[in-house]
């Protein structure tokens, strides 16, 4: 079945199977072949690449991924879409797991395929409501995945790629950029989906770093510190740290100044390295 991702073929498929997009799964089907072709050009895909796709839907992107890789491992939570995928893709190059991606062990699933590959890439049109936990799961848990190319809400894409002292910079920006190089590859208008979402989208490319220059003493403490620091953006960093550690504010200000930071600084002004240094410093002071 060719050119699934067109307006007419998508409508035909939806009608044939009596399928309606489900809001609870954030389903929006991409119907622009030009954009689909551009998406598969963003990651490093060869005939020896294993692609992980999350939420393949009707298979419009899957079709292009199969043409440009060795094998596609797709995770689809919606039982009603499994039949459509299996009938449309009678292909030994496609493996489908009908379960919530967040409940799976990515690397174990890859090993079970028993396939030789040169690289593993995630390519997906992610449901907006669950973008952040999916990306963080991949980055924190998988040793195989080296590239992530995902379509997400434009606002989230800006957070993923934002730099310090920018209004979009937040805890997600820090967590992602600690382990990956993040860039917006292209913007995608909302009118190329059925049904159309309320906002525009963007394709983000995350390249996992081969080596992390500076690592915190405890990644768990680092991540928790970052989340706590941005809990109330309008407050100073010290106020957020006070809520987390229940340490005297005078002492917290002194700690920041000893690190060369202004005692009234806000979390959005700290770089990834600043947060690592702060995390280690607070641990050494017995604050966990």
N, C-alpha and C positions, 0 to 999 in steps of 0.2 A: 504494500500500500504506500503510494508516494504522495508527497505534498499534503500531509495531514494538516499542517499548520497554515491553512488558508481559511478565509471566512466561510466559503461555501462548503468545503470538506468538513470543517469543524461543525457547522450547523447540521450537515447531513449525518455525521457521526452521532451527535447529541440526539437527533431525532430518531435515528435507527435504534439506538439502545434505550431511548426514553430517559436519557440522563439529564439531570439539571445540576448546575454548579452549586456546591454546598458552601454556605457562608462559614459554617463551623470549621471547615478545612481551608478557608481562604482561597478557594479555587477561582482562578482567572486564567483562561486559556489563550496563549499567544497565537495570533493569526496573521503574522507578517513574515513571509519567507525571507525577505531581505535582512531583517533583524536576526532571525534564526541562523542564517548563514554567517552573519557577522559574529554572533556569539561563539560559534565553534572555532572561530579563528583567533579568539583571545587566549585560550589556554594552550599549553604545549601538547598537542595531540599528534600521535603517530599511530601506525598500525600495530605498535607494541604497547599502547597505552591502555590501562584499565581505567574506565570512567565510572565514578559513582554519581548517580543522579538521584536527587531527593524530590519526591513528588512529581513523577513524570506526567501525571494527568492523562490526557488522551494520547500522548506520545509524539507531539509535534517536534520537540527538541530531541527526544530519544532517537527519532528517525535520522537526524543529522549526526548525532553522536555515534550511532552504529556505523554510519558510512565513513567515519573519520577516526575510528579507534579499533582496538582488538576485541574489547568486551565491555559491556555496560552492565553494571550492577545497580538496579533501580529499587528504591524503597518507596512503596505506595501504601499509605494507611487506609485508603478508601476501598473497601471490599468491592464496591460496585464498579470500580475502574479496572480491576484485575482482569475480568473477562474481556474487556475492550482491548487491553494491552496484549493479552495472550493471543486473541484472534487476529489482531492487526500485525503482530510481530511473531510469526512462527519462525524464530531465529535462534540458532544455538549460541549466538553472540550476546543474547540478552538473558540475564537472570533477574527475577523479580521477587522481592521479599515483601509480603503483605503484613507489615507491622509498623508501628510507630518508630521512626528512626531514632528518637531519643532513648529508646529502650534497648537498642542494639549495641553490640560490641563491634565496632567498625572493623578493626584489624582481624578479629576472629572470623568475621563474615568474608573478608578478603581471602584469608588463608583457606577457608573451606571450598573456595572456587577451584583451587588447585590449578591455577593458571600462571604461566610465566609472563612477566610484564616488565617493562623498563621504568615506568612511572605510573603513579596513581593520581588522578585529578578529579576533584569534585566540580561538577557543572550542574547548576540547578536554578529553576525559577521558584524561589522560596515563598511559602505563604508568609505574608507580612507579619501576622500575629506571633510567629514563632521563629523569626529570623535569628535573633540574638542567641538563644540557647543552642540552636543548631550549629551556628558558626563556632561558638565557644567550645562545644562538645568536640567538634572535629579538630580544632587547634590544640585542645588540651589532652585529647585521648589517643589520637591516631599517630603512629610513627611512619605510616606508609604515605599519607597524603602530603604532597609538597606544593600543590596549587589548588586554590579554591576560586571558582568563578561563579558568582551568584547574582541573580537579579533580585533586587529588593526595593523597598520604598526609597525614593530619592532622599528623604529626610534621614533615614537610617544610613544610607550610603555616605552621606556627608559626615555623620558621626563616626563611621568606621574609618574614615580617611582624614578627619580633621586634626589640626595641629594645635599646640598650646596657645592660650590667649584668644581662642576663637569661640564664638557662642555655641558651636556644634560639638566642641571638644568635651568629652565626658568619660565616665569610667569604662565604657565600651571601647572608646578610642585608645585608651591606655592599655587595656587588656589585649586588644588585637595587635597594636603596634609593638608590643613587647615581643611577640613571637613572629610577626609577619610584616611585610612591606605591603601597604594597602593603597590602591589607586582606583579612581572611578574611570572605567574604560569607555563607557558611553551612557548616554541618557536615553530613556525609552518613554515615549508619550503614552498616556493612559488609553488612547483610542485604538490601540493595536491589540486589545484584549477582548475576549468574550467571556463573561460580562466585563464591561470596563470598570476598573477600580476607581476610587474617588481621587486618587493622586497619581502623579507621574512616578516612574520607576528609574532605576539606574543599574548598570552592570558593574559590579565591583570585582576587581581581581586582587586576591591575596596570595602573595608568594611567601611561603613559610621559610624563615631564615635557616640556613644550614647550621649556623652557629650564632648563639646569642652572646653578644659582647660582654654584657654585665648581667649576672644572674643574682636574684635576691637569695638570702640565706634560707628563706622559706617562701616558696611560691604561694602556698595557701595563705600565709599572713599578708603577703604582697597584694594578692587579689582582694582579700577582705578589707585591707586598708584602703585600697583604691575605691571600692564600692562605698565604704563609709565616708570617704572624703568628699564624694559628690552627692551625698544623701540630700543635703539642702544647699543647692548651688548658691543661693544669695548670701549664705553665711560664710564667714571666714573659715579657713582650714582648721584653725584652732578650735572653733566652736564645734565643728563636726568631729574632730578628734576627741574633744572633751566628752561628747555623747558616747563615743565608742569605748574609750579607755577609762573614763571617770578619773582622769588625772588633773591636777591643778592646772588652770589655764596659764598661770605665771610660768610654771615649769615647761608646759608645752611650747609657749612662746620662746623660752630660752633654748629649747631643743632645736626649734626651727632656726633660730639665729646662729646657733653653733654649726648648723649645716650651711650657713650663708644665705638663708632665706629670710624674707621679711616676716615678722611676727603676725602681720595682718594680711598675709597673702591668701588668695583663694585657690582652691584645688585646680581650677581651670588654667592656672598660670604655671603649673608644675609639668615638667617633661617626664617621660617614662623613666629616665635615669634618676631624676629627682625623687620620684616615688620609690624607686629601688633603694636609694640611699636612705630615705626616710624610714622605709620598712625595716631595713637592717639596724638602723640607729635605735629605733623604738624597741626592737627585739632585744638588743644589747642592754637596754634600760629596763628590761623585764616586763615590757608592755606587750601583751599578746592579744 
